[in-house]
Amino acid sequence: MASETSGEPGEAGLIPPAPVGRVERIVAIDVLRGFALLGILVANITLFDLDGFDAVEQSFDDLVIGSAGAPFMVVLLIFVLNKMMAVFSMLFGAGVLLVTERIEARGESAFGVHYVRNVLLAGIGLAHSALWFGDVLLIYGLSALFLYPLRRLAARTLLVAGTAVWLFAACVGDPVAEYVVRAPAMMLVGMGLYRLGVINAGRDAAWYRMATRRSFAIGLPLCSVAWVFVEDQEDLALLVNNLGVPFMALGYVCLVMWVCAEGRLPRVQARLAAVGQMALTNYLMQTVLGMLSIGALNHLRGERVTAFWMMLATFTIWATQLAWSAPWLRVFRFGPAEWAWRSATYRKVQRFRA
């Protein structure tokens, strides 16, 4: 959730008082963030009515019931599960470098901004986790505290370290430990991709086309094989799936950057960019709308909803966020959550209206 923040020197040189303006945003990053955020909902929608990680395995078993169950699980496991969150984590890692480099380019220290904004993000995540167990903001905020000293590492070092940590997480076998470790792993990869100009629209369309094809050529077979094992050997299926996740995530990154580089689907890009620019607000909104909609459907049906109803809820929330984000940003500079977060970070109420 970062392609933002910079400003003028603040008190004691720690906290500059104003974030980066719209003209300084890398629009392709916002498009990618919006794409990933909508994709994350496909996985999260299956968890909004659960009490904790212990119920996740049974949740997946239940979803196969019904005519839409098997196709939904195919899409979820092969194309979504852990992939979109990996993209989101890559973006967060890239955002750490984007924010700190812009501040340091002005001869200022980014230390204060980095730590204040991420402690605040962890606080938002702590509150959000009280509402829903699947929160990632707390993990993101805490992970970012350890990323700052690593920001000057070379791209190859970041990529190797991130991949190694991801593979370790994939082999742990404990879902909670894996959930905690894989986010910082992909943040390191995102930092490496930023250094290489991959995740920040620094390559040409031909390069992104090549990288998209090669990434999916590795990731898709691995994640497809995982589907074969999912019924009889679920642990093996999840392991194989996780091995394919970095390749699938890189494929999504390069695919979106390819579309942006060629200027295709400009209206879709604009809608996704608006969703991505308000990622914090829209992420929190997904939880509220998801819990309300799935909870209401469970109550009305007298039993847990099937995959069909979860798909319907997903499409409805997608439509809502794609419809409201762009008009909001024509009137206001930030989403409500972004405005509050930035105002607290810079210890100054930010101008809200555009």
Residue pairs with C-beta under 8 A, 6 or more apart in sequence:
1 33
1 91
1 92
1 95
1 121
1 140
1 279
1 280
1 283
2 91
2 92
2 94
2 95
2 96
2 98
2 99
3 25
3 26
3 29
3 30
3 33
3 95
3 98
4 19
4 20
4 25
4 95
4 99
4 342
5 19
5 20
5 99
5 102
5 103
5 113
5 117
5 342
5 345
6 16
6 18
6 19
6 20
6 24
6 99
6 102
6 103
6 106
7 16
7 17
7 18
7 19
7 20
7 103
7 346
8 16
8 17
8 18
8 106
9 16
9 108
10 16
10 17
10 112
10 346
10 347
12 112
13 108
13 109
13 112
14 109
14 111
14 112
14 113
15 112
15 113
15 116
15 345
15 346
15 347
16 103
16 108
16 113
16 346
17 346
17 347
17 348
18 346
18 348
18 350
19 342
19 346
19 350
20 102
22 333
24 102
25 277
26 98
26 200
26 201
27 260
27 269
27 273
28 200
28 201
28 256
28 257
28 260
28 261
29 91
29 94
29 95
29 98
29 199
29 200
29 201
29 276
30 272
30 273
30 274
30 276
30 277
31 256
31 259
31 260
31 269
31 272
31 273
31 276
32 87
32 91
32 199
32 252
32 253
32 256
32 257
32 276
33 88
33 91
33 275
33 276
33 277
33 279
34 271
34 272
34 273
34 274
34 275
34 276
34 277
34 279
34 325
35 87
35 252
35 256
35 272
35 276
36 84
36 85
36 87
36 88
36 91
36 252
36 276
37 84
37 88
37 275
37 276
37 279
37 282
37 283
37 286
38 272
38 275
38 318
38 321
38 322
39 80
39 83
39 84
39 87
39 252
40 84
40 85
40 88
40 283
40 286
41 286
41 290
41 314
41 317
41 318
42 75
42 76
42 80
42 84
42 314
43 76
43 80
43 81
43 82
43 84
43 85
44 134
44 286
44 287
44 290
45 290
45 294
45 310
45 313
45 314
45 317
46 59
46 60
46 63
46 76
46 310
47 56
47 59
47 132
47 133
47 134
48 132
48 134
48 287
48 290
48 291
48 294
48 295
49 291
49 294
49 295
49 298
49 304
49 305
50 56
50 59
50 133
51 133
52 133
53 133
53 175
53 176
53 179
56 175
57 234
60 73
62 304
63 69
63 72
63 73
63 76
63 306
63 307
63 310
64 70
64 73
64 307
65 306
66 306
66 307
66 308
67 308
68 306
68 307
68 308
68 311
69 306
69 307
71 307
72 307
72 308
72 310
72 311
73 230
73 307
74 227
77 223
77 226
77 227
77 230
77 237
77 241
78 220
78 223
78 224
78 226
78 227
79 223
79 248
81 241
82 182
82 241
82 242
82 245
83 223
83 245
83 248
83 249
83 252
84 249
84 252
85 136
85 182
85 183
85 186
86 182
86 186
86 245
86 246
86 248
86 249
87 249
87 252
87 253
88 136
89 140
89 182
89 183
89 184
89 185
89 186
89 187
89 190
90 186
90 187
90 189
90 190
90 193
90 199
90 249
90 253
91 190
91 199
92 140
92 144
92 183
92 187
92 190
93 147
93 162
93 186
93 187
93 188
93 189
93 190
93 191
93 194
94 190
94 191
94 193
94 194
94 199
94 200
96 114
96 144
96 147
96 148
96 151
96 187
96 191
97 151
97 191
97 194
97 195
98 194
98 200
99 110
99 113
99 114
99 117
100 110
100 113
100 114
100 148
100 151
103 109
103 110
103 113
104 110
110 148
111 148
113 345
114 144
114 148
115 145
115 148
116 345
117 341
117 345
118 140
118 141
118 142
118 144
118 145
119 141
119 145
120 141
120 341
120 344
120 345
121 137
121 140
121 141
121 144
121 341
122 137
122 138
122 140
122 141
122 142
123 141
124 137
124 141
124 280
124 337
124 341
125 135
125 136
125 137
125 138
125 139
125 140
125 141
126 138
128 135
128 137
128 138
128 284
128 287
129 135
129 137
129 138
131 287
131 288
131 291
132 287
132 291
135 287
136 183
137 280
137 283
139 179
139 180
139 183
139 184
140 183
140 187
143 183
143 184
143 187
144 187
146 184
147 184
147 187
147 188
147 191
150 158
150 188
150 191
151 191
153 161
153 191
154 195
155 192
155 193
155 195
155 196
156 192
157 192
158 188
158 189
158 191
158 192
158 195
159 188
159 189
159 192
159 193
161 188
162 185
162 186
162 187
162 188
162 189
162 190
162 191
162 192
163 185
163 189
163 246
165 181
165 182
165 184
165 185
165 188
166 182
166 185
166 186
166 189
166 242
166 245
166 246
167 243
168 181
168 185
169 177
169 178
169 181
169 182
169 185
169 242
170 178
170 182
170 239
170 242
170 243
171 239
172 178
172 181
173 235
178 242
182 242
186 246
186 249
189 246
190 199
193 199
193 250
193 253
194 200
196 202
197 203
198 211
198 253
198 254
198 257
199 253
199 257
201 257
201 260
201 261
203 211
203 257
203 261
204 261
205 258
205 261
205 262
208 254
208 255
208 257
208 258
208 261
209 254
209 258
211 250
211 251
211 254
212 251
212 254
212 255
212 258
215 247
215 248
215 250
215 251
215 254
216 247
216 248
216 251
218 244
218 247
219 244
219 245
219 246
219 247
219 248
219 249
219 250
219 251
220 244
220 248
221 244
222 240
222 241
222 243
222 244
222 247
223 240
223 241
223 244
223 245
223 248
225 240
226 237
226 238
226 240
226 241
226 244
227 237
228 237
229 236
229 237
229 240
230 237
259 265
259 269
260 269
270 326
271 322
271 325
271 326
272 322
274 325
274 326
274 328
274 329
275 282
275 321
275 322
275 325
277 325
277 329
277 335
277 338
278 325
278 328
278 329
278 334
278 335
278 337
278 338
280 335
280 337
280 338
280 341
281 335
281 336
281 337
281 338
282 321
282 325
282 335
284 337
285 317
285 321
286 317
286 321
289 317
289 320
290 313
290 317
293 313
293 316
293 317
294 305
294 309
294 310
294 313
297 305
297 309
297 313
298 304
298 305
301 309
305 313
325 335
328 335
329 335
329 354
330 354
331 353
331 354
332 339
332 352
332 353
332 354
333 339
333 350
333 351
333 352
333 353
333 354
334 342
334 350
334 352
339 350
339 352
342 350
343 349
343 350
